[in-house]
Amino acid sequence: MIIPVRNIKDFWAGVIYIAVGFAAIFFARDYGMGTATKMGPAYFPVVLGGLLALIGAASVVRSFVRHGEPIGTIAIKGMLFVCGSTALFGVLLRGAGLVISLIVLVIVSAYGSVKFRLGPTIALAAGLTVACVLVFIKGLGIPLPLFGSWFDG
């Protein structure tokens, strides 16, 4: 007897979670596990991968029980802008620095939305840039240039 999938979104989300969870466990298999009190390099990926696979299994089971909506159209434009802005951030980081790279990341990724508005996007970019500089550069001391080599005199 085959049980029909009632919620296709939950089903495929669960399958993806299970795949990513098992991939984390697979890639951590050659590292030392350690114990809960003295964790080895494999401990975190294995535990996190296992939890992710369990959440995925729960989502797959739920997909057979609860009704859901069919999968709609894929937002290709948004996906391309978000992925492209992330790649652009990586390319710009050394040359332009953290400030310019973050502003470009936020503006380009926001442009992929159908609700894009320039004013709120610039405010968000400024706020996130200030927060990231305070947290990562000042708070954690990560050695990233605020303005990169392109702006050296």
Order of alpha helices (4+ residues) and beta strands (2+ residues): alpha-alpha-alpha-alpha-alpha
